[in-house]
Amino acid sequence: LSVALNARVLTGIPEIAPGDPLASRLAALAAADGMEPGDVLVVAHKVVSKAEGRVVSLADVVPGAPARAMAERTAKDPALCELILSESRSIIRERNAVVIAETHHGFICANAGIDSSNVAEGTVVLLPRDPDRSARHLQAATAEMVGGRVGIVITAPHGRAWRRGLINLAIGVAGVAPVVEHRGGRDREGRLLVATDQGIADEIAAAAGSLMGKAAGTPAVIVSDVSTIPSPGGVGDLLRDPELDLFR
């Protein structure tokens, strides 16, 4: 697998509202920008969530008893706690105001991935309900406009347990294999590789994330000159089986 990233911001994306035809808009812009078959379009989840109506006003949320108890422990808004609980499969850790949750998708992240940046005061954005399905929809529209196979990676910022700083990771994948298995190959000394998987979708997501910016209004990046393996894709390949997780 060869990776020599050439990435550029996709410009001209308007503010996205619920119900907007995001796939056709991004596909047309990408084709006009010169995106080619084999390229990967990386899209921040927030525009996907906005288009899919995953924006919630906290004033409309009625917190239940578990949410009010979490609010007491964490000093968070009870309505936000209700959303965290509803978007979570389980709560992994709580410490002071920090809540680490496992979402229904299987992602481990703060506040179940709920974000209040770049939206109106008093509202929050939830993760897409099915990011892989969203990626497939984007992939079909973009491939048609470009005239060949392209990859789609939908990203969201995640913290990491033993390192500082957020990094964009893949939460939805279509058109490319998200993991490349090197097992069975050889290293430079000829030794057999027995446990080497490369999370190529996460690497692409992180590289593109460095161009997106938090307030730049640039939620999509075209990545070229990256050798990927054609595949239906799916973020599930990036998630570690809980039975193989040594830390939970």
C-alpha positions, -999 to 999 in steps of 0.1 A, spaced: 0 0 0 14 34 -10 4 66 8 17 99 -5 -12 122 4 -21 152 -17 -50 169 0 -70 200 -8 -100 217 8 -132 215 -12 -145 251 -13 -179 266 -20 -199 246 5 -228 267 18 -242 265 53 -261 232 55 -296 230 69 -318 200 77 -331 184 45 -305 200 22 -293 177 -7 -258 173 7 -248 144 -15 -256 161 -48 -240 194 -37 -208 178 -25 -206 156 -56 -211 185 -80 -185 206 -62 -160 177 -61 -164 170 -98 -160 207 -106 -128 208 -84 -112 180 -105 -118 150 -82 -109 119 -101 -117 82 -97 -95 67 -70 -96 99 -49 -111 100 -14 -136 127 -3 -133 133 35 -164 149 51 -168 162 86 -198 146 103 -213 178 113 -225 188 78 -239 152 74 -257 155 108 -271 189 99 -284 177 66 -300 146 82 -317 167 109 -296 156 138 -296 190 154 -315 192 187 -326 222 208 -318 215 245 -350 233 255 -370 206 238 -353 177 258 -370 165 289 -344 149 312 -354 117 331 -342 107 366 -309 90 353 -300 122 334 -307 144 364 -285 121 385 -257 124 360 -261 162 359 -257 162 397 -225 142 394 -210 160 364 -224 196 367 -236 192 330 -269 204 317 -296 178 325 -309 180 290 -274 173 276 -271 144 300 -304 130 287 -291 131 251 -258 115 262 -277 86 277 -300 82 248 -271 82 223 -251 57 243 -249 20 245 -230 23 278 -212 49 299 -175 38 301 -162 64 326 -173 95 345 -148 118 363 -159 153 373 -173 169 342 -159 143 318 -182 116 305 -168 89 282 -195 69 265 -198 40 240 -223 51 213 -248 28 197 -224 27 168 -196 13 190 -175 45 192 -158 54 225 -158 92 228 -167 121 251 -203 130 255 -214 103 230 -200 125 202 -225 153 209 -211 187 199 -222 223 205 -197 241 184 -207 259 152 -244 257 159 -269 282 174 -268 288 211 -288 262 230 -286 236 203 -263 206 198 -254 182 170 -257 145 173 -236 120 153 -253 106 122 -276 78 130 -259 54 105 -227 70 93 -219 41 69 -252 45 52 -246 83 49 -211 75 34 -227 51 9 -251 78 -2 -223 103 -7 -202 77 -25 -229 68 -50 -236 105 -59 -199 114 -61 -189 83 -81 -216 91 -106 -204 127 -110 -167 119 -112 -172 89 -135 -155 61 -114 -149 46 -80 -142 71 -52 -138 67 -15 -158 85 12 -146 89 48 -169 107 73 -150 119 103 -155 131 138 -130 144 164 -120 119 191 -97 121 221 -72 94 228 -68 77 262 -31 82 266 -24 112 244 -34 149 244 -53 165 217 -83 157 195 -78 139 162 -102 132 134 -111 96 131 -133 78 106 -169 71 117 -183 62 83 -166 46 53 -177 37 17 -158 27 -14 -125 18 2 -113 -8 27 -108 10 60 -82 -15 73 -53 -30 54 -40 -62 68 -2 -67 64 -2 -101 82 16 -127 61 40 -101 46 76 -95 56 94 -66 72 127 -52 59 146 -79 78 125 -107 63 106 -114 95 70 -126 91 43 -100 100 17 -117 123 -3 -88 138 -1 -57 117 -33 -40 106 -31 -4 92 -61 18 99 -59 36 66 -93 53 69 -83 68 102 -50 80 88 -68 97 59 -93 112 83 -65 126 105 -46 140 76 -77 157 62 -87 170 96 -55 192 97 -70 212 68 -106 215 81 -101 239 110 -127 244 138 -141 277 125 -130 278 89 -162 265 74 -143 239 54 -159 206 62 -147 186 32 -113 177 18 -103 158 -14 -74 134 -9 -55 123 -40 -25 101 -47 -34 76 -20 -35 39 -30 -67 23 -15 -83 -11 -19 -117 -10 -35 -143 -23 -11 -179 -16 0 -163 -2 31 -177 0 66 -164 15 99 -171 -18 117 -138 -31 105 -120 -4 126 -137 -13 158 -120 -37 181 -140 -67 193 -147 -62 230 -134 -97 236 -100 -86 224 -101 -53 243 -76 -55 272 -87 -23 288 -125 -27 294 
